Amino acid sequence: MEAPEEEIMDSLWKDLPKDIVEMVLLFLPLASAMQFKSVAKEWREFLGSNCHYRTRSAVEQRTPWLFLCTSGKFSCAFDFSLKRWYKILNPPLYRQSIVSASGNLVCLGNLVADCRALSLCDPVRKLVKSLPPMSRIQFIHKVSLNLQRDGAYKIMVVGENDRAVNNLRGLVTEVYDSKIEIWKMSGETMAEAKFGLDAGVWINNRFYCIVEMPYGVVIFDQKRDLWEELEVKMPAGCNDMSSPCLVECRGRLLLVLRNSSTESGNGKVQIWELMKKRGGLKEKKDLEWGLLEEMPENIEVEFMASSRLGDVSDRLICCGVGEWVCIMTQLSGSALGFNLVIKKWEWLGKDPAFPQGRTCHLYAFPLQPISHCQL
């Protein structure tokens, strides 16, 4: 009598040399490999080990995930290589939610109440680290995590100074450096800056983010430790209703907005790129926003039908992931991507946590599930 197929497979795996099993697990997609942690103690230990993550980061060159997060129990991630969504359990930290991400790390804090300390988390490995309190910031206005190539990271925070002068609390900037594990006061923040809702992006250690009233872009230069204004005129129609978002794709700075000043008057979702003027030298004075792409009418009709972009609360949420520009809205579960290389629009499916996962402001970040950075 022949043994059942399940017993044969169990025996086969059991008799395989350990290094062969580990090699097989390395060639599985990360999400699939994680499902094998419950099979055997040895597999669980290997899949959770630093050795496994270091080896996987060296051999695996996958497009990052599109990571959607807000307050609540779950975040969601879209895997471009497998064309599927995952639900990821958020760390259960009191009064903290995800406010930034870079590489394989997410940063947690509180943007609606006083917050003097942040936390870091590797959502795949379920590792959490609490950071020391900031020196002077009590209420956060903008925060962004920047993972360095050597595995170190810095966190830039703009917030209200807890030391009032003439009953006024000005904005100050603090930066956390993982190499020395301390916060330090940084360049003076522009006093008139009113930061927008987009998360901002890093390009070559320069942080770009949108400010409102009037709309523009400001830059924090991490090396020179100072803030400056990007003196480039914003595209026509950039206002509260257009909900502009900055996006970084392969080192290119893009701007996504819904332009209501087009000839149709109905508004077009557009992608703009910061580029040099014709004959310019790519100096600051020679830069301009150039129109790169408009959402096709047939796709836009479907996109608008699933959103409420006429409602000021239904803002565009955008993110650059590899060569993809990902676009969604606060009140719609459908995500749309535009591939900059092949110039193609593609639906990415529906966020599996929608609508329960949209109780607060939604953020979108690229998340590299495997990285050389460790907490």
Residue pairs with C-beta under 8 A, 6 or more apart in sequence:
3 11
13 21
18 42
21 43
22 46
22 52
25 33
25 36
25 43
25 46
25 47
25 52
26 33
26 52
26 55
26 56
26 59
28 36
29 79
29 81
29 82
30 56
30 60
30 124
30 369
30 370
31 79
31 82
31 86
33 47
34 47
34 124
36 43
36 47
37 43
37 44
37 47
37 48
38 44
46 52
48 125
50 374
53 125
53 370
53 374
54 372
56 370
57 370
57 371
57 372
60 370
62 80
62 81
62 370
63 80
63 81
63 321
63 322
63 323
63 324
64 321
64 322
64 366
64 367
64 368
64 369
65 77
65 78
65 79
65 80
65 86
65 321
65 366
65 367
65 368
65 369
66 77
66 78
66 80
66 319
66 321
66 324
66 326
66 335
66 337
66 348
66 364
66 366
66 367
67 75
67 76
67 77
67 101
67 106
67 319
67 364
67 365
67 366
67 367
68 75
68 76
68 77
68 78
68 317
68 328
68 335
68 351
68 353
68 357
68 362
68 363
68 364
69 75
69 76
69 90
69 97
69 98
69 101
69 106
69 362
69 363
69 364
69 365
70 97
70 98
70 357
70 358
70 359
70 360
70 361
70 362
70 363
71 97
71 359
71 360
72 90
72 97
72 353
72 356
72 357
72 359
72 360
73 89
73 90
74 87
74 88
74 89
74 90
74 353
74 357
75 87
75 88
75 90
75 98
75 123
75 353
75 357
76 85
76 86
76 87
76 88
76 351
76 352
76 353
76 357
77 85
77 86
77 88
77 367
77 369
78 84
78 85
78 86
78 326
78 335
78 348
78 349
79 85
79 86
80 321
80 322
80 324
83 349
84 349
85 349
85 350
85 351
85 352
87 352
87 353
88 123
88 124
89 123
89 126
90 97
90 98
90 123
91 108
91 119
91 121
91 123
91 126
91 128
93 108
93 119
93 128
95 110
95 113
95 115
96 108
96 109
96 110
96 115
96 118
96 119
97 108
97 109
97 110
97 360
98 106
98 107
98 108
98 121
98 363
99 107
99 108
99 109
99 111
99 118
99 140
99 143
99 363
100 106
100 107
100 143
100 144
100 145
100 155
100 199
100 363
100 365
101 107
101 145
101 363
101 365
101 366
101 367
102 144
102 145
102 146
102 147
102 153
102 202
102 365
103 147
103 153
103 367
103 368
103 371
103 373
104 122
104 124
104 147
104 367
104 368
104 369
104 370
104 371
104 373
105 120
105 121
105 122
105 145
105 147
105 153
105 371
105 373
105 375
106 120
106 121
106 122
106 123
106 145
106 365
106 367
107 118
107 119
107 120
107 143
107 145
107 155
108 118
108 119
108 120
108 121
109 115
109 118
109 119
109 140
109 143
110 140
111 140
111 141
111 143
111 361
113 139
114 138
114 139
115 138
115 139
115 140
116 133
116 134
116 137
116 138
117 130
117 131
117 132
117 133
117 134
118 131
118 134
118 143
118 155
118 157
118 176
119 128
119 129
119 130
119 131
120 128
120 129
120 131
120 145
120 375
121 127
121 128
121 129
121 375
122 374
122 375
123 367
124 369
124 370
127 375
128 375
129 375
131 155
131 176
132 181
132 182
132 183
133 183
134 157
134 159
134 174
134 176
134 183
135 174
135 183
135 184
135 185
136 161
136 162
136 163
136 172
136 174
136 185
137 157
137 158
137 159
137 160
137 161
137 162
137 172
137 174
138 159
138 160
138 161
138 162
138 169
139 159
139 160
139 169
140 157
140 158
140 159
141 158
141 159
141 160
141 171
141 195
142 156
142 157
142 158
142 159
142 195
142 200
142 209
143 155
143 156
143 157
143 158
144 155
144 156
144 199
144 200
144 202
144 207
144 209
145 153
145 154
145 155
146 153
146 154
146 155
146 156
146 202
146 205
146 207
146 222
147 153
147 371
147 373
148 154
151 371
151 372
151 373
151 374
152 177
152 178
152 179
152 373
153 178
153 373
154 175
154 176
154 177
154 178
154 222
155 175
155 176
156 173
156 174
156 175
156 186
156 207
156 220
156 222
157 173
157 174
157 175
157 176
158 171
158 172
158 173
158 189
158 195
159 171
159 172
159 174
160 169
160 170
160 171
160 172
161 169
161 170
161 171
161 172
162 169
163 169
170 189
170 191
171 189
171 190
171 191
171 193
172 185
172 188
172 189
173 185
173 186
173 187
173 188
173 189
173 220
173 227
174 183
174 184
174 185
174 186
175 183
175 184
175 186
175 222
175 225
176 182
176 183
177 184
186 220
186 225
187 220
187 221
187 224
187 225
187 226
187 227
188 226
188 227
189 227
190 211
190 218
190 227
190 229
193 211
193 218
193 227
194 211
194 212
194 213
195 209
195 210
195 211
195 212
196 209
196 210
196 211
196 212
196 215
196 244
197 243
197 315
197 361
198 209
198 210
198 244
198 245
198 246
198 318
199 209
199 363
199 364
199 365
200 207
200 208
200 209
200 210
200 246
201 207
201 208
201 209
201 246
201 247
201 248
201 253
201 320
202 208
202 248
203 248
203 251
203 253
204 251
205 221
205 222
205 223
206 219
206 220
206 221
206 222
207 219
207 220
207 222
208 217
208 218
208 219
208 230
208 246
208 248
208 253
209 217
209 218
209 220
209 246
210 216
210 217
210 244
210 245
210 246
211 217
211 218
212 240
214 234
215 234
215 238
215 239
215 244
216 229
216 230
216 234
217 229
217 230
217 232
217 234
217 246
218 227
218 228
218 229
218 230
219 227
219 228
219 229
219 230
220 226
220 227
221 227
221 228
230 284
230 287
231 284
231 285
232 274
232 284
232 287
232 288
232 289
233 288
233 289
234 244
234 255
234 289
235 255
235 257
235 259
235 270
235 272
235 289
235 291
236 259
236 261
237 257
237 259
237 260
237 261
237 262
238 244
238 257
238 259
239 260
240 312
241 258
241 260
241 267
241 310
241 312
242 257
242 258
242 259
242 260
242 267
243 257
243 258
243 309
243 315
243 316
244 255
244 256
244 257
244 316
245 255
245 256
245 257
245 316
245 317
245 318
246 253
246 254
246 255
247 253
247 254
247 255
247 256
247 271
247 318
247 319
247 320
247 325
248 254
248 320
249 320
249 321
249 322
249 323
249 324
249 325
249 340
250 322
250 323
250 340
252 273
252 274
252 340
253 273
253 274
254 271
254 272
254 273
254 274
254 292
254 320
254 325
255 271
255 272
255 273
255 274
255 289
256 269
256 270
256 271
256 272
256 316
256 318
256 325
256 327
257 269
257 270
257 272
257 316
258 267
258 268
258 269
258 270
258 309
258 316
259 267
259 268
259 269
259 270
260 266
260 267
262 268
267 309
268 294
268 295
268 300
269 294
269 295
269 300
269 303
269 316
269 327
270 291
270 293
270 294
270 295
271 291
271 292
271 293
271 294
271 325
271 338
272 289
272 290
272 291
272 292
273 289
273 290
273 292
274 287
274 288
274 289
274 290
275 287
275 288
275 289
275 290
276 282
276 286
276 287
276 288
277 286
277 287
277 288
280 286
280 287
293 338
293 343
295 303
295 327
295 336
295 338
295 345
296 345
299 336
299 345
303 327
303 334
303 336
306 332
306 333
306 334
307 314
307 329
307 331
307 332
307 334
308 314
308 329
308 331
308 332
309 316
309 329
311 331
313 330
313 331
314 329
314 330
314 331
314 332
315 329
315 330
316 327
316 328
316 329
317 327
317 328
317 329
317 330
317 362
317 363
317 364
318 325
318 326
318 327
318 328
318 364
319 325
319 326
319 364
319 365
319 366
320 326
320 366
321 337
321 366
322 366
323 339
323 340
323 341
324 337
324 338
324 339
324 340
325 337
325 338
325 340
326 335
326 336
326 337
326 348
326 364
327 335
327 336
327 337
327 338
328 334
328 335
328 336
328 351
328 362
328 364
330 358
330 361
330 362
331 355
331 358
332 354
333 350
333 351
333 354
333 355
334 347
334 349
334 350
334 351
335 347
335 348
335 349
335 350
335 351
336 345
336 346
336 347
336 348
337 345
337 346
337 347
337 348
338 344
338 345
338 346
339 345
339 346
351 357
